[in-house]
Amino acid sequence: MEQYYPLITLAVGVATVIGMIMVLRINAFIALITAAIVVSLMAPGELGEKISRVAEAFGTAAGNIGIVIALAAVIGECMMVSGAADCIVQFFIRLLGEKRAPWALMFSGFVLAVPVFFDTVFYLLVPLARSLYKKTGKNYLLSLLAIACGGAITHTLVPPTPGPLLMADNLKIDVGAMMMGGAAVALPAAIIGLLFSRYLDNKMHVPFRELGTSDEFAPPAEEDLPPLGLSLLPVALPVLLISSNTIVKTLSVSEKALAAGTSPNEWNDLLPYTSIIGNPNLAMLVATAVAMGLVWLTRKPTLQQLSETAERSLMSGGVIILITAGGGAFGGMLKAAEIGPAIQSMFQSDSAGGTGIAFLMLGYFIAVLLKIAVGSSTVAMITASGMLAAMMTGDVSLGYHPVYLATAIGAGSLMGSWMNDSGFWIFCKMGALTEAESLKSWTVLLAVLSIVSMAVTVVLALALPMSP
C-alpha cells in the first residue's frame, strides 16, 4: 500500500483542483492553492513546514515568471493601443492572404520557441492574434492555437531550450543531431497540428473577450499606424537579446568542462555580457520601453494617460501571475509528494533487454505519466531521459540513433497538459478563455501533437535509423 500512496495523493490533488474549478466554480487561484496545501499535507516532510513550503513554491514560480508576464501584459496592451499589432497583422494579410495568416503565426511560434521559452513567445504573439480577429472578425481560437502549436512543439523537441538540451546530455546525443532530429519530427507534427486547430476552430465557438478592466483602445487609422520595422521591435528585440545569450552559451565551454580542466574559448569572454542583456526580465523591460514609446509616437498621450495604459494592463497581468504561480505551487507540491519516483519504480523491472521500439514506447509512456503527474514538460523530459539512460547499460543495441529516443520522450511530455501546467494557464488567461474551453482546445491540441510526434518518431526510426 505504501508504494501506491504517492499515486493516491496525486488522485486527491487532481480531484481537488477539478472539483473546485469545474464543479464548484471557485476562482482558479484559490482552487490551486487549496489543492497545493492538501497535497503538501499528504506529502512527506516536517509537519511544521508543510504550509510554508507551499508559499515558497509559489514564490519561486512567481519569481520565475512574474516580471516577464507583467511586462508582457504592458507590451501587448501598448502594441494594441499604438496600432503596432494591427500593422503586423496587415502585413501578414497582404503577404499571405487572410486565409494563410494562421500559418504565419504558427511558423513564427515554431521558429521563436527554439531560442526562447514558449511562455515568452506566446506573450509576444498573442496581441497579433487579438488584432487579427479585430481585423477579420473570425478564427480567433485558430490564431491562438496556431501560436501554441508552433511554439509548444519546438519547445519540447529542439535545443537549445532546456528540456531537449538536457535530454541530449543525458542520452549522450550531439546537440546538432538533436536539433536536426527534433526539427524533423517537429515540422510535420506542427503542420498536422495546425490543420487540426482549424477543425477545433470550426467545431468550437469561443467568443472574443476583452482583457483588462476597461475597453481596449481601437487602433489608429491605417494612415496613422507606425512603420512595420518599428512595429516589429517589441517582438523582435527581446527575441534577439535572449537568443544572443542562448547562442553564446551554446558555443562557450560549459561549466562542467571548465571544471574538468578544459580551457575557455572566446565565447566564454562574452558570456557575462550576454547573460545580462539576454536575461528575459531585462530583455522584456527594454521591449516594454519600446512599446510605450510607440504609444507616445502614435497617440501623443499625456504622461498620465500613458501611465494609465500601463496600469490597466498590469491589473490583468497580476491575475495571470497569481494563477500561473498557483499552478507552479501545486506542481511543486506534487513533486514533494514523490510522485515522480513512484512512477519510476513502476518501471524498475524493465531491463535493458528490450527491443529498440520497446524503448521508444517506454520512454514515451514514462514521459506521459510524469507530465500528467507533475505538470512540467521539462521535468518529464529530464527525468524520463535519465531513467532510460540508466536502463541502457551493457551491450544494448537500439537499432537506431538515440535521437529518436529523445524525440519519443519529448513527444510524451506534450500529452496531458492540464491545470498543474503553467502553459495551460498562460494559454487560458492570456487568450481570455475559460478553463473548460482550454481543456477542449489546448489540452486536446497538445495530445494530437504528442501522438503525431511519436508516430513520426517511430516511422523515422524504422525508415531512417541512422548510425549513432
C-alpha positions, 0 to 999 in steps of 0.5 A, spaced: 500 500 500 505 504 501 508 504 494 501 506 491 500 512 496 504 517 492 499 515 486 493 516 491 495 523 493 496 525 486 488 522 485 486 527 491 490 533 488 487 532 481 480 531 484 481 537 488 483 542 483 477 539 478 472 539 483 473 546 485 474 549 478 469 545 474 464 543 479 464 548 484 466 554 480 471 557 485 476 562 482 482 558 479 487 561 484 484 559 490 482 552 487 490 551 486 492 553 492 487 549 496 489 543 492 497 545 493 496 545 501 492 538 501 497 535 497 503 538 501 499 535 507 499 528 504 506 529 502 512 527 506 516 532 510 516 536 517 509 537 519 511 544 521 513 546 514 508 543 510 504 550 509 510 554 508 513 550 503 507 551 499 508 559 499 515 558 497 513 554 491 509 559 489 514 564 490 519 561 486 514 560 480 512 567 481 519 569 481 520 565 475 515 568 471 512 574 474 516 580 471 516 577 464 508 576 464 507 583 467 511 586 462 508 582 457 501 584 459 504 592 458 507 590 451 501 587 448 496 592 451 501 598 448 502 594 441 494 594 441 493 601 443 499 604 438 496 600 432 503 596 432 499 589 432 494 591 427 500 593 422 503 586 423 497 583 422 496 587 415 502 585 413 501 578 414 494 579 410 497 582 404 503 577 404 499 571 405 492 572 404 487 572 410 486 565 409 494 563 410 495 568 416 494 562 421 500 559 418 504 565 419 503 565 426 504 558 427 511 558 423 513 564 427 511 560 434 515 554 431 521 558 429 521 563 436 520 557 441 527 554 439 531 560 442 526 562 447 521 559 452 514 558 449 511 562 455 515 568 452 513 567 445 506 566 446 506 573 450 509 576 444 504 573 439 498 573 442 496 581 441 497 579 433 492 574 434 487 579 438 488 584 432 487 579 427 480 577 429 479 585 430 481 585 423 477 579 420 472 578 425 473 570 425 478 564 427 480 567 433 481 560 437 485 558 430 490 564 431 491 562 438 492 555 437 496 556 431 501 560 436 501 554 441 502 549 436 508 552 433 511 554 439 509 548 444 512 543 439 519 546 438 519 547 445 519 540 447 523 537 441 529 542 439 535 545 443 537 549 445 531 550 450 532 546 456 528 540 456 531 537 449 538 540 451 538 536 457 535 530 454 541 530 449 546 530 455 543 525 458 542 520 452 549 522 450 546 525 443 550 531 439 546 537 440 546 538 432 543 531 431 538 533 436 536 539 433 536 536 426 532 530 429 527 534 433 526 539 427 524 533 423 519 530 427 517 537 429 515 540 422 510 535 420 507 534 427 506 542 427 503 542 420 498 536 422 497 540 428 495 546 425 490 543 420 487 540 426 486 547 430 482 549 424 477 543 425 477 545 433 476 552 430 470 550 426 467 545 431 468 550 437 465 557 438 469 561 443 467 568 443 472 574 443 473 577 450 476 583 452 482 583 457 483 588 462 478 592 466 476 597 461 475 597 453 481 596 449 483 602 445 481 601 437 487 602 433 489 608 429 487 609 422 491 605 417 494 612 415 496 613 422 499 606 424 507 606 425 512 603 420 512 595 420 520 595 422 518 599 428 512 595 429 516 589 429 521 591 435 517 589 441 517 582 438 523 582 435 528 585 440 527 581 446 527 575 441 534 577 439 537 579 446 535 572 449 537 568 443 544 572 443 545 569 450 542 562 448 547 562 442 553 564 446 552 559 451 551 554 446 558 555 443 562 557 450 565 551 454 560 549 459 561 549 466 562 542 467 568 542 462 571 548 465 571 544 471 574 538 468 580 542 466 578 544 459 580 551 457 575 557 455 574 559 448 572 566 446 565 565 447 566 564 454 569 572 454 562 574 452 558 570 456 557 575 462 555 580 457 550 576 454 547 573 460 545 580 462 542 583 456 539 576 454 536 575 461 528 575 459 526 580 465 531 585 462 530 583 455 522 584 456 523 591 460 527 594 454 521 591 449 516 594 454 520 601 453 519 600 446 512 599 446 510 605 450 514 609 446 510 607 440 504 609 444 507 616 445 509 616 437 502 614 435 497 617 440 501 623 443 498 621 450 499 625 456 504 622 461 498 620 465 494 617 460 500 613 458 501 611 465 494 609 465 495 604 459 500 601 463 496 600 469 490 597 466 494 592 463 498 590 469 491 589 473 490 583 468 497 581 468 497 580 476 491 575 475 495 571 470 501 571 475 497 569 481 494 563 477 500 561 473 504 561 480 498 557 483 499 552 478 507 552 479 505 551 487 501 545 486 506 542 481 511 543 486 507 540 491 506 534 487 513 533 486 514 533 494 509 528 494 514 523 490 510 522 485 515 522 480 519 516 483 513 512 484 512 512 477 519 510 476 519 504 480 513 502 476 518 501 471 524 498 475 523 491 472 524 493 465 531 491 463 535 493 458 533 487 454 528 490 450 527 491 443 529 498 440 521 500 439 520 497 446 524 503 448 521 508 444 514 506 447 517 506 454 520 512 454 514 515 451 509 512 456 514 514 462 514 521 459 506 521 459 505 519 466 510 524 469 507 530 465 500 528 467 503 527 474 507 533 475 505 538 470 512 540 467 514 538 460 521 539 462 521 535 468 518 529 464 523 530 459 529 530 464 527 525 468 524 520 463 531 521 459 535 519 465 531 513 467 532 510 460 539 512 460 540 508 466 536 502 463 541 502 457 547 499 460 551 493 457 551 491 450 544 494 448 543 495 441 537 500 439 537 499 432 537 506 431 540 513 433 538 515 440 535 521 437 529 518 436 529 516 443 529 523 445 524 525 440 519 519 443 520 522 450 519 529 448 513 527 444 510 524 451 511 530 455 506 534 450 500 529 452 496 531 458 497 538 459 492 540 464 491 545 470 498 543 474 501 546 467 503 553 467 502 553 459 495 551 460 494 557 464 498 562 460 494 559 454 487 560 458 488 567 461 492 570 456 487 568 450 481 570 455 478 563 455 475 559 460 478 553 463 473 548 460 474 551 453 482 550 454 481 543 456 477 542 449 482 546 445 489 546 448 489 540 452 486 536 446 491 540 441 497 538 445 495 530 445 494 530 437 501 533 437 504 528 442 501 522 438 503 525 431 510 526 434 511 519 436 508 516 430 513 520 426 518 518 431 517 511 430 516 511 422 523 515 422 526 510 426 524 504 422 525 508 415 531 512 417 535 509 423 541 512 422 548 510 425 549 513 432 
